[in-house]
Amino acid sequence: MIRVSLLLAILPLPASAQSSGQGQKMLEQGVKNAIATFTPLPANEQRRVMEESTKFLGRSVNFRADGTASSIYTPQGLHLEWKKLGIGKVTSQAVSQADQANGIQRRYLATITFETSRKWDKKANQWGQWNDTGYILFPSAITVEEINGILTPKSSILKDFNPGVGGGPAKGLQVPGIYRVKKDGKLEPVK
């Protein structure tokens, strides 16, 4: 089974990549990425990445105390809302030799999850129906890189979103209105 998988992975590569060893390097990097994704993270490491990802997400989204969130896609002036928007899972990603040469010690992927979403219909001047597909230009994850011990979240797409209207900070939270989604689907405030 493994041989068939490797063969199927090599076949699409150009003949020059297959014969030059470049194909093997590509396969090795793919295997490293797959292994890193399934490697469990220590709880404190996962917590730190979730906190930084959530703060970063909070720059582009207004989190409300009732569990809804809103944002505006600025290029189109499109208003969006979500129920239970948050960071659902953090996985480790492989770090290449080039990454290491650039000072990247670790890389993570923080998955953005939500229960349902909707967008404002300008023509009808009302909110559209709630659906489970989300908005195609809103990122599904945030990349977090550790450089010199400092976690830096990144998303080139998220810069086009600004916090939406309504609500206000949830009372009693150290990081106002910012939540993560637990495995059971319930919201938990990030402290």
C-alpha positions, -999 to +999 in steps of 0.1 A: +000+000+000+028+024+009+046+016-024+015+024-044+011+057-025+047+067-032+044+057-068+012+079-071+030+108-055+061+105-078+042+100-111+029+136-114+065+150-109+084+159-141+109+134-152+138+157-144+125+160-108+121+122-105+156+115-117+175+143-101+167+135-065+145+166-063+114+144-062+128+125-032+134+159-014+098+168-022+085+135-008+106+138+023+093+173+030+057+160+025+063+132+049+078+156+075+047+178+071+024+149+076+042+136+107+044+171+123+006+175+118-001+143+138+024+150+166+005+160+198+015+194+212+022+199+249-007+217+266+012+248+275+025+251+239-010+247+225-024+273+250+003+299+240-004+294+203-042+296+208-039+328+228-017+345+202-040+333+174-071+345+192-056+379+199-046+382+163-081+372+151-095+398+175-079+425+155-101+417+125-133+405+143-156+419+169-164+392+194-196+397+213-206+384+248-235+364+233-211+342+213-216+359+179-188+377+160-188+402+132-164+416+107-163+437+076-145+426+044-132+461+036-125+458-002-163+452-007-177+467+024-194+434+031-206+427+067-203+392+080-214+374+112-206+341+128-219+320+157-192+305+178-162+317+158-129+307+174-097+287+173-107+251+172-074+232+169-037+238+168-013+215+149+025+216+145+039+221+110+072+211+096+101+236+095+124+234+065+161+242+064+153+274+047+128+283+075+155+275+100+180+297+081+154+325+084+152+321+122+120+301+123+122+276+152+086+263+151+055+267+129+019+260+139-014+261+121-044+273+142-076+263+126-105+288+126-139+272+133-175+284+136-210+269+139-227+290+113-223+323+094-242+348+073-236+380+053-254+412+048-275+414+016-271+451+005-298+448-021-324+435+003-310+456+031-311+427+056-291+398+068-290+367+046-298+332+059-275+315+084-254+287+066-225+265+075-202+273+046-186+306+057-172+333+035-147+321+009-122+349+014-121+346+052-092+324+062-097+289+076-065+290+096-038+313+110-001+304+106+019+310+138+057+311+137+081+311+166+112+332+160+136+338+189+110+325+214+083+350+202+051+337+186+041+357+155+007+350+139+004+356+102-024+357+076-021+378+045-059+375+040-070+386+074-056+421+069-086+429+046-111+423+075-120+449+102-140+444+134-177+446+127-204+465+146-224+457+176-219+441+210-190+451+231-165+433+253-178+405+274-177+413+311-153+395+334-129+382+308-092+391+309-091+392+270-125+408+264-149+389+241-124+364+228-134+328+228-121+294+216-143+265+207-139+234+229-142+198+216-178+196+227-186+227+207-191+251+236-173+284+238-146+290+264-132+324+272-095+328+266-079+341+298 
